[in-house]
Amino acid sequence: MKIMLPLAVFAIATVGTAAAQDEKAAKAKAKAAAKTLATMSEEERRLLNTTPIGSDRYPAPPVPHYGPEKGSIRFVDTDPGPTIGGTLTMKSAVDGSGQRVDEGITMYMIHWGLEVGQPGTEDDAGNGDLGGDCMGFRDTGHVVSAPVGEAGDILSWEIPNGTVVPDGAVYFVGHTLYGQIHNLGKCTQTPIENLVQAD
């Protein structure tokens, strides 16, 4: 006897299979990336950490897209030792008239930021990832994040005392995500100023 199952059952099975395949592909990609990083030469790592990412390597979100209010990210270190810890704040995304924008944004993310060009901020403008002012999307990983639904006008995170700043990281970089696309061209950054008290 032939059993006929509803189409919905096939649809659910197909979605489940596709999700499993996507997860498997994502894990394989992450494993390959980790292997690449682990086997890089010092010169390859230097190039990775000093070359801005362009649109040929990473897409920008569809226009219009928005980032956190420029210059609004702040960090105050309260860890007296060589590591850091303290409060990190950043203002939500705004449009050209300063009005808060949530539509299309799925996440706010803070990355460790790398130096753009020469030390200091003078040559940063427009020379970072995707034509932004920041370089924060390398092998240093992300620091903290928050779904847009949890974001008020000002986002706040506590960085635990004892946090080690990765080699080469000199900024906290904040940006928005549109789906899985990191909006790196509209980022904001602040120098990591480490409070070290004398004994």
C-alpha positions in Angstrom: 0.0 0.0 0.0 1.4 3.4 -1.0 1.3 6.0 1.8 0.9 9.7 0.8 2.4 12.2 3.1 1.3 15.9 3.2 3.4 18.3 1.2 4.2 20.2 4.4 6.1 17.1 5.7 8.3 17.2 2.6 8.8 21.0 2.9 9.9 20.6 6.6 12.2 17.8 5.7 13.8 19.8 2.9 14.2 22.9 5.1 15.8 20.7 7.8 18.2 19.1 5.3 19.2 22.5 3.9 19.8 23.9 7.4 22.0 20.9 8.3 23.9 21.4 5.0 24.4 25.1 5.7 25.6 24.4 9.3 28.0 21.7 8.0 29.4 24.1 5.3 29.8 26.9 7.9 31.7 24.6 10.2 33.9 23.4 7.3 34.6 27.0 6.4 35.5 28.0 10.0 37.8 25.0 10.3 39.5 25.9 7.0 39.9 29.5 8.1 41.4 28.4 11.4 43.8 26.1 9.7 44.9 28.9 7.3 45.5 31.3 10.2 47.5 28.7 12.1 49.8 28.0 9.1 50.3 31.6 8.0 53.8 32.9 7.7 54.7 36.1 9.6 54.6 38.0 6.3 51.2 36.6 5.4 49.8 37.6 8.8 51.3 41.1 8.5 49.6 41.5 5.2 46.3 40.2 6.5 46.5 42.7 9.4 47.5 45.7 7.4 45.5 45.5 4.2 42.0 46.9 4.2 39.2 44.6 3.0 37.6 45.7 -0.2 34.3 45.0 -1.9 36.0 42.3 -3.9 36.6 40.3 -0.7 33.6 41.3 1.4 30.2 42.7 0.3 28.6 45.9 1.6 24.9 45.8 2.6 22.3 47.0 0.1 21.9 50.8 0.0 20.7 52.5 2.2 22.6 51.2 5.2 23.6 52.8 8.4 26.2 52.4 11.1 26.5 53.5 14.8 26.7 57.2 15.3 30.2 58.3 14.3 32.5 59.1 17.2 30.1 57.7 19.7 32.0 54.7 21.0 33.7 55.1 24.4 35.7 52.8 26.6 36.9 53.5 30.2 39.4 51.0 31.5 39.1 50.3 35.2 41.5 47.3 35.4 44.7 48.6 37.0 46.9 46.0 35.5 48.3 45.2 32.1 45.0 43.7 31.0 41.8 45.7 30.5 38.2 45.8 31.9 35.5 48.4 32.1 32.5 49.8 30.4 32.1 50.1 26.7 29.3 52.3 25.3 28.2 53.2 21.7 25.2 55.1 20.2 22.8 53.3 17.9 22.7 53.8 14.2 21.4 57.1 12.9 20.5 58.4 9.4 21.8 61.6 7.8 19.5 63.8 10.0 20.6 62.1 13.2 17.4 60.0 13.6 17.8 56.5 15.0 17.5 53.7 12.3 16.6 50.0 13.1 15.2 48.8 9.8 17.3 46.1 8.2 19.9 46.0 11.0 20.1 42.7 12.8 23.1 43.1 15.2 25.6 45.6 16.7 29.1 44.2 17.0 32.3 45.4 18.5 35.6 44.1 17.1 39.2 44.5 18.1 40.5 47.2 15.7 43.8 47.3 13.9 45.9 50.3 13.0 45.0 52.0 9.6 48.2 53.0 7.8 50.6 55.0 10.0 50.1 55.3 13.8 47.4 57.8 14.8 44.1 58.7 13.3 45.2 61.3 10.7 45.4 58.9 7.8 42.4 56.6 8.9 39.5 58.4 7.2 38.3 56.5 4.2 41.3 54.1 4.2 39.9 51.3 6.3 37.7 48.3 5.4 35.2 49.0 2.6 36.2 52.7 2.5 35.4 53.2 6.2 37.8 54.5 8.8 38.3 51.2 10.6 40.1 47.9 10.2 38.5 45.5 12.7 37.7 42.3 10.8 40.7 40.1 10.9 41.9 37.2 13.0 41.4 39.1 16.2 37.8 38.1 16.5 34.9 40.0 18.0 34.6 41.3 21.5 30.9 41.7 22.2 27.6 42.0 20.3 23.9 42.8 20.8 20.8 42.0 18.7 19.1 45.2 17.4 16.0 44.3 19.5 18.0 44.8 22.7 19.6 48.1 21.5 18.4 51.4 23.0 19.7 54.8 22.0 22.9 53.9 23.8 24.4 50.3 23.9 26.5 49.3 26.9 28.7 46.3 27.6 30.9 45.3 30.5 34.3 44.1 29.5 35.5 41.8 32.3 38.7 42.7 34.2 41.6 40.5 33.0 40.7 40.8 29.3 43.8 40.4 27.2 44.1 42.7 24.2 45.3 40.7 21.2 48.6 41.6 19.5 48.2 44.4 17.1 44.8 45.6 18.4 44.7 49.3 19.2 41.0 50.2 18.8 37.5 49.0 19.7 35.6 49.1 16.4 31.8 49.2 16.4 29.6 48.5 13.4 26.2 47.1 12.4 25.3 43.8 10.7 22.6 43.5 8.0 21.8 39.8 8.1 25.2 38.2 7.9 26.8 41.2 6.2 29.2 43.2 8.4 28.7 46.9 7.6 32.4 47.7 7.8 32.3 50.9 5.7 30.2 52.6 8.4 32.1 51.9 11.6 33.2 53.9 14.5 36.3 53.4 16.7 38.0 54.5 19.9 41.6 53.9 21.0 42.1 51.2 23.7 43.7 53.2 26.5 45.0 50.8 29.1 45.1 52.1 32.6 48.2 50.7 34.3 48.7 51.9 37.9 52.2 52.0 39.4 52.7 49.8 42.4 
